[in-house]
């Protein structure tokens, strides 16, 4: 499980263009890594659009925003094109990274226990340590919440 002040698991996943993205490549920057269940679903679209619309604010704070779901690169490309997203999306089809980050497992959806992607976000500082972890996140307004927390942490 993730702990604030500790290094999160390292990983390499493919992005929407099938290019490998190594999380360690962003050393020295803030990383906003958010996990979501499925491309082009209502809540996930709201969240992705909010992060995209706020990307300039994150860049001004020296942060990169990465979304991650089990969807493949082709699905990510369609999702990006349809909604004119400006963030990178990573594919984790076997849920290994999501599991390591506490973003895959048992959850309650509409009163029913299921196993699946847990909408959550991890904020990693420039030293590569977890600065904040939202174990459960809502779609609407979450990007603003993350940006405000990033501003606070940067002082």
ZIZI-V821253 format. One record per residue. N is the residue number from 1. RES is the residue in one small letter. PHI is phi in whole degrees, -180 to 180 (none if undefined). Layout:
n-><N | N>
res-><RES | RES>
phi-><PHI | PHI>
This chain:
n-><1 | 2 | 3 | 4 | 5 | 6 | 7 | 8 | 9 | 10 | 11 | 12 | 13 | 14 | 15 | 16 | 17 | 18 | 19 | 20 | 21 | 22 | 23 | 24 | 25 | 26 | 27 | 28 | 29 | 30 | 31 | 32 | 33 | 34 | 35 | 36 | 37 | 38 | 39 | 40 | 41 | 42 | 43 | 44 | 45 | 46 | 47 | 48 | 49 | 50 | 51 | 52 | 53 | 54 | 55 | 56 | 57 | 58 | 59 | 60 | 61 | 62 | 63 | 64 | 65 | 66 | 67 | 68 | 69 | 70 | 71 | 72 | 73 | 74 | 75 | 76 | 77 | 78 | 79 | 80 | 81 | 82 | 83 | 84 | 85 | 86 | 87 | 88 | 89 | 90 | 91 | 92 | 93 | 94 | 95 | 96 | 97 | 98 | 99 | 100 | 101 | 102 | 103 | 104 | 105 | 106 | 107 | 108 | 109 | 110 | 111 | 112 | 113 | 114 | 115 | 116 | 117 | 118 | 119 | 120 | 121 | 122 | 123 | 124 | 125 | 126 | 127 | 128 | 129 | 130 | 131 | 132 | 133 | 134 | 135 | 136 | 137 | 138 | 139 | 140 | 141 | 142 | 143 | 144 | 145 | 146 | 147 | 148 | 149 | 150 | 151 | 152 | 153 | 154 | 155>
res-><x | x | x | x | x | x | x | x | x | x | x | x | x | x | x | x | x | x | x | x | x | x | x | x | x | x | x | x | x | x | x | x | x | x | x | x | x | x | x | x | x | x | x | x | x | x | x | x | x | x | x | x | x | x | x | x | x | x | x | x | x | x | x | x | x | x | x | x | x | x | x | x | x | x | x | x | x | x | x | x | x | x | x | x | x | x | x | x | x | x | x | x | x | x | x | x | x | x | x | x | x | x | x | x | x | x | x | x | x | x | x | x | x | x | x | x | x | x | x | x | x | x | x | x | x | x | x | x | x | x | x | x | x | x | x | x | x | x | x | x | x | x | x | x | x | x | x | x | x | x | x | x | x | x | x>
phi-><none | -76 | -129 | -61 | 92 | -109 | -75 | -79 | -60 | -75 | -159 | -133 | -131 | -86 | -93 | -63 | -104 | 66 | -89 | -69 | -118 | -97 | -61 | -67 | -66 | -98 | -55 | 92 | -119 | -78 | -123 | -104 | -115 | -115 | -108 | -142 | -71 | -158 | -60 | 61 | -101 | -53 | -66 | -69 | -68 | -57 | -65 | -64 | -65 | -63 | -66 | -65 | -64 | -97 | -59 | -60 | -65 | -69 | -62 | -63 | -97 | 61 | -121 | -104 | -114 | -127 | -99 | -142 | -145 | -76 | -64 | -84 | -60 | -62 | -61 | -61 | -62 | -63 | -61 | -62 | -65 | -62 | -110 | 52 | -74 | -117 | -104 | -90 | -120 | -107 | -106 | -132 | -65 | -96 | 65 | -66 | -69 | -58 | -63 | -62 | -96 | 72 | -105 | -143 | 161 | -74 | -148 | -110 | -127 | 54 | 81 | -112 | -78 | -138 | -116 | -180 | -72 | -102 | -62 | -155 | -143 | -122 | -108 | -110 | -82 | -62 | -86 | 83 | -113 | -66 | -96 | -160 | -136 | -93 | -70 | -139 | -131 | -96 | -73 | -74 | 85 | -67 | -59 | -65 | -61 | -64 | -62 | -63 | -66 | -62 | -59 | -61 | -67 | -77 | 75>
